[in-house]
Amino acid sequence: MLFVQHISKSGCRDIVWTPVKNLAFTADVNGTHLDQKYSGTILSPGIPAVAKPAARYELKDQDAINVLLRAQRNF
């Protein structure tokens, strides 16, 4: 079986805003797109070794957006 998939990632790291001295607000934003070239559903019997439950899984493209916000004050 040949697995054909493409993963693309984009993001912006360390957007920093410093409104006053010794106080910083930081944001990291990342996006990921998985283009797996499959469609439909499969019925998995379950794989206890990796804790994957028995279920019907839908094969499709997947997207994820991750955002990390941080406030830091230095003394």
Backbone as a ProteinNet text record, in pm:
[ID]
protein_1_A
[PRIMARY]
MLFVQHISKSGCRDIVWTPVKNLAFTADVNGTHLDQKYSGTILSPGIPAVAKPAARYELKDQDAINVLLRAQRNF
[TERTIARY]
84.1	0	89.1	62.6	139.5	65.9	133.4	73.2	117.3	23.9	52.7	-6.2	78.5	30	129.9	79.3	161.4	129.9	233.2	216.3	276	197	248.9	228.8	328.3	324.5	357.6	292.7	325.3	304.3	372	354.6	433.9	408.8	475.9	519.1	646.2	697	732.9	705.9	750.2	710.1	581.9	531.4	529.9	610.1	627.6	577.8	496.9	449.8	492.9	562.6	610.9	550.1	433.7	368.5	441.3	506.4	585.4	713.4	809.9	937.4	916.5	983.8	983.2	850.5	764.3	641.3	627.9	613.5	604.8	490.5	417.1	313.8	364.4	362.4	417.3	312.1	311.1	219.5	295.5	269.6	321	200.4	195.9	84.5	140.9	88.8	133.8	13.1	22.2	-83.6	-25.7	-99.2	-56.1	-170.9	-139.3	-238.8	-188.4	-269.2	-237.1	-326.7	-266	-337.5	-302.5	-392.3	-356.9	-408.6	-472.9	-512.4	-607.3	-673.7	-769.8	-905.7	-1010.3	-1143.5	-1221.4	-1327.5	-1408.8	-1392.5	-1435.6	-1424.8	-1361.4	-1301.2	-1247.5	-1297.8	-1306.2	-1347.3	-1224.4	-1178.1	-1058.7	-1100	-1035.4	-1069.6	-1016.8	-933.6	-875.7	-735.9	-647.5	-508.4	-472.5	-481.5	-456	-313.9	-215.8	-76.9	-55.1	-134.4	-121	-245.7	-332.4	-454.5	-546.4	-560.5	-652.1	-778.9	-893	-1016.1	-1075.4	-1151.4	-1222.2	-1332	-1330.6	-1428.1	-1424.4	-1517	-1518.3	-1447.7	-1343.2	-1263.6	-1286	-1298.1	-1318.4	-1183	-1151	-1026.4	-1052.9	-983.8	-1000.4	-881.4	-871.3	-767	-791.8	-682.9	-694.9	-616.8	-672.3	-607.4	-598.7	-492.6	-477.2	-413.6	-463.9	-406.4	-371.5	-248.3	-200.3	-164	-211.9	-182.3	-130.3	-16.6	40.8	52.3	-11.5	-6.9	66.3	151.6	229.3	243.5	228.8	257.1	374	476.8	597.3	637.5	660.7	707	842.3	938.5	1073.2	1096.7	1156.9	1186.2	1335.2
-116.4	0	123.4	214	336.5	450.6	515.8	629.6	757.7	828.3	954.5	1065.8	1149.8	1260.8	1375.6	1494.7	1614.7	1694.6	1742.3	1823.6	1960.4	2063.5	2199.4	2273.4	2352.2	2426.6	2572.8	2658.7	2800.9	2859.4	2967.4	3025.9	3152.5	3213.5	3336	3318.4	3330.7	3308.7	3441.1	3446.8	3554.7	3694	3717.1	3852.5	3911.6	4014.3	4068.1	4211.9	4240.7	4376.2	4412.1	4522.8	4568.4	4705.5	4709.9	4838.7	4925.5	4862.1	4933.9	4855.4	4922.3	4857.5	4735.1	4625.3	4499.9	4423.6	4454.8	4379.3	4348.5	4220.9	4180.4	4082.6	4102.3	4009.4	3945.5	3812.6	3739.4	3646.6	3632.9	3541.1	3459	3331.2	3239.4	3178.1	3186.5	3132.7	3038.4	2915.6	2815.4	2744.8	2714.4	2640.5	2520.3	2411	2288.6	2235.6	2192.7	2132.8	1996.2	1893	1756.9	1721.9	1705.2	1666	1519.9	1428.6	1286.9	1210.2	1276.4	1216.4	1096.4	1083.1	975.1	1033.7	956.9	997.3	871.2	887.3	773.1	743.2	623.1	581.8	444.3	416.1	282.6	239.4	110.3	55.2	-7.5	52.1	4	-89.3	-205.9	-298.3	-253.5	-150.9	-105.4	-159.7	-77.3	-116.2	-79.9	-175.2	-144.3	-95.7	-138.8	-100.4	50.3	116.7	262.3	335.2	266.5	323.9	384.7	317.6	363.7	280.5	342.9	266.9	215	109.4	56	154.5	197.8	298	309.8	385.8	418.2	551.9	555.3	675.3	729.5	860.4	926.2	974.7	937.1	980.4	1109.6	1214.7	1343.5	1432.2	1543.7	1641	1699.9	1738.9	1792.1	1922.5	2013.5	2141.4	2161.5	2228.3	2261	2399	2477	2607.5	2609	2643.9	2650.2	2794	2840.8	2976.2	2968.5	3029	3036.1	3182.7	3220.1	3357.4	3355.8	3456.6	3460	3605.4	3626.4	3755.9	3735.5	3821	3803.4	3937.7	3937	4057.2	4026.7	4109.9	4090.6	4185	4131.1	4211	4235
0	0	0	-89.4	-101.8	-33.3	60.4	130.5	61.6	5.3	-60.1	25.3	77	157.6	149.1	166.6	164.5	291.1	355.3	475	447.1	470.5	456.6	588	623.8	749.1	720.8	795.8	789.2	927.2	954.3	1086	1104.4	1214.9	1253.8	1397.6	1423.1	1558	1624.3	1750.7	1837.6	1789.9	1783.9	1767.7	1907.8	1931.2	2065.5	2070.7	2171	2196.8	2338	2352.1	2480.8	2509.4	2577.2	2601.7	2705.2	2801.6	2901.2	2927.5	2990.4	3019.1	3109.3	3078.3	3154.3	3148.3	3052.1	3032.3	2883.9	2850.5	2710.2	2689.9	2583	2538.9	2410	2406.1	2292.7	2234.7	2100.7	2032.9	1930.1	1927.7	1825.9	1756.3	1623.7	1546.1	1440.1	1435.9	1338.5	1278.3	1150.9	1083	1009.9	1008.1	940.4	856	732.9	643.7	600.4	620.3	577.6	459.9	342.9	221.5	196.5	237.3	234.2	113.4	19	-109.6	-96.2	15.8	36.1	72.6	48.3	92	125.1	202.1	242.5	389.2	429.6	568.8	578.2	693.1	720.2	857	878.2	1006.5	1070.4	1179.6	1248	1362	1374.6	1482.6	1618.4	1620.9	1747.4	1763.9	1814.5	1835.4	1978.7	2073.5	2214.2	2241.9	2160.8	2186.8	2173.7	2090.5	2073.3	2120.8	2193.4	2252.3	2147.4	2034.5	1929.5	1939.6	1970.7	1990.4	1859.2	1869.7	1753.5	1715.5	1591	1547.4	1395.5	1343	1200.1	1184.6	1102.3	1082.3	941	932.3	803.1	750.8	627.6	565.2	489.6	528.4	460.7	495.2	426.6	456.4	594.9	659.8	795	806.2	884.6	911.6	1062	1105.2	1247.1	1258.7	1353	1383.3	1531.5	1561.1	1699.2	1733	1847	1893.1	2036.4	2061.7	2195	2233.9	2342.2	2393.8	2528	2547.8	2672.3	2718.9	2846.8	2909.2	3004	2991.5	3072.7	3132.2	3261.5	3330.8	3394.8	3367.7	3421.3	3538.8	3644.1	3763.7	3773.6
[MASK]
+++++++++++++++++++++++++++++++++++++++++++++++++++++++++++++++++++++++++++

